[in-house]
């Protein structure tokens, strides 16, 4: 990529400093200081409503219908009405707004209306309302945050949750399917008719940097989801860090087309607020990186040319396949695009190469393809890489205002972070809060990193696994799970979407593979007419998987990097069990904990186990 013409975009010019401490730790920070940022995010909404009132703030649509749009002027008007309604209902930090809904304009306005008057909101992944396990976790969430109002776009869509979890104890509001007999139920249309009074302005004036803007929930392997406090300081400082990095936003209000759920920090904080902070336009994409829904994403990207685009690697893989055969899509997608960002999992080299090739085909330039690292607790922007790279994986350097601490950990470094974008802790959980920070106040993000160029932080870092995921083989050798997963997925060349590495206290490594069904189906003659089960059992598929596994084994340097057996997973990963996030990132520990029988089968001699010598000798 470094030798190819790259589309020009004004980005940051960082000045890095670091200190090697006597105890082996390394401190890294930016000499160029973080610029001023507002005390509250809605200051930016007010600013754009005054300076660009007719500009589209947000757009949404079903299928390929007309885009429904809201201007900055109308957004602020709605936000003030919603704020008054929530004040009248007595909502507060102790009685926040709980949103159980997919991304939508109404969802966005409700969240901003709450934020405007100092009432936190908590967007909950809708999947929590679709199973018994999910409902139990939803009950835990309700106990943690004690909501004063529950909002759902369609109340009927979450009838079980409304009836069993909320009952008559909590007021409910919605856009559609409003029950007529349930007490304390409000329609979104009626809420917008509320006339804002001076109380709204007084409440807005009282909102400051330490005001809780929202709660975002992270799910662990076991137990209840954790409510991560998101303050106004976190959100606003983080957006100033983003604007420093993507400096072209300051001159060219960004255009985003985004599917990622607002219950997750990547979209709910970063993408959502990029538009507001920089006066941009946010097109809600109701598609997803799944075979049944990617068509909506493709239709949207044919219509709208983003200037900055985020997706997970699996989503980019699907777009690559679509763009290869769809020139209008390819040209529309790359027409105005100045940066691509991937996160959530390691990107395969073939996906990386294909995106660059397609951008060159469309605009005779490479669009920068970048990633970084962060978490819900860091709002999330913390490290980012903008330097041209030849391969994926470099997570870059710290943003302005962020200080890194690298703590020696086996043969790598544990990453810890400090800055105004870091959470003060977990809501109503002092124990978890205390455990999350070290004695110097650095947040323990739980990731390990390694230098891209030994001893030179200016060249960035590579993610080197989650410290909690790594384990030892029976021989006592440590396995760096994150790195191995990324390498393995890359080596399978698009046949699998992800992998879960097993082998703790065993003699050899195994992998549970998440199949990419379109790629596997293409291996089989008449595969389009076969069921998923038939495809997974087909000799051509098993032989192809075994062949890729053999290539992986030949390239491995030792037992800690060599997977000896594999199985294609037949049951989807379960969000409500914490196995996968609503953005698609896999929780390795959760999968292993919940699928013990599958792991045991992986180390048996059953037919589903794929071993090189067995499959390639057949």
Number of C-alpha atoms within 10 A of each C-alpha: 15 10 7 12 12 18 17 13 15 14 15 17 11 18 12 16 13 17 11 12 9 7 8 11 14 19 18 20 23 19 13 14 13 17 12 9 17 18 19 26 26 24 16 20 25 18 17 23 21 13 12 15 18 14 18 19 26 26 19 21 18 13 15 10 8 10 15 12 19 20 19 27 21 16 23 24 18 23 26 25 21 29 34 26 22 24 17 11 13 13 21 19 18 13 17 26 30 26 26 28 26 22 22 19 21 19 22 18 22 26 25 26 29 26 26 29 28 28 28 29 29 25 25 22 22 21 18 21 25 15 13 13 14 21 19 17 20 25 17 17 20 15 10 17 21 16 25 21 24 23 25 26 24 17 22 15 17 18 16 17 24 20 10 11 18 19 13 14 12 17 19 26 24 25 18 15 14 19 15 8 7 12 12 12 18 19 17 19 13 13 20 20 12 17 14 18 12 9 14 23 15 11 16 19 13 12 21 17 18 14 20 21 31 27 25 26 23 18 20 15 18 13 11 18 18 20 22 24 26 30 24 26 25 28 31 27 28 31 28 23 25 21 19 21 20 19 17 18 24 14 9 12 17 24 24 25 25 25 21 27 25 26 26 22 25 23 21 20 24 19 21 23 22 24 23 25 27 20 26 24 25 24 27 24 26 23 21 23 23 12 13 9 12 19 19 20 21 22 15 26 23 17 13 18 20 25 22 20 21 24 23 19 24 25 19 21 23 19 24 19 12 16 21 14 10 14 15 13 23 23 19 18 24 26 16 17 22 22 21 19 18 22 20 17 19 23 24 24 20 16 22 19 14 17 23 20 16 21 23 18 16 20 16 15 18 25 26 23 24 22 22 25 23 20 16 23 26 26 29 25 27 28 23 22 23 21 14 17 14 13 14 19 25 27 24 25 25 26 29 27 22 24 20 24 21 20 18 16 12 9 9 16 22 23 24 21 26 21 20 21 26 28 22 20 21 21 17 14 13 11 10 13 16 14 12 18 18 12 8 7 14 18 26 17 20 15 19 27 23 21 19 18 12 10 11 11 21 18 17 23 25 20 22 21 23 19 19 12 17 18 19 16 18 13 12 13 13 17 23 21 23 23 17 21 22 19 18 25 23 21 19 22 15 21 24 22 22 26 24 22 28 27 20 17 14 14 14 19 21 25 25 22 23 20 21 18 17 16 15 22 23 14 16 15 10 9 16 12 10 14 10 17 9 13 21 21 13 17 14 16 20 22 19 17 25 22 18 16 23 19 14 20 18 10 12 15 9 11 17 22 22 21 23 18 20 25 25 21 17 13 7 10 17 18 21 24 22 25 26 20 21 19 22 20 17 21 20 23 20 19 23 18 14 16 13 11 10 15 20 10 15 23 19 12 10 9 10 16 21 24 22 21 12 11 16 15 7 7
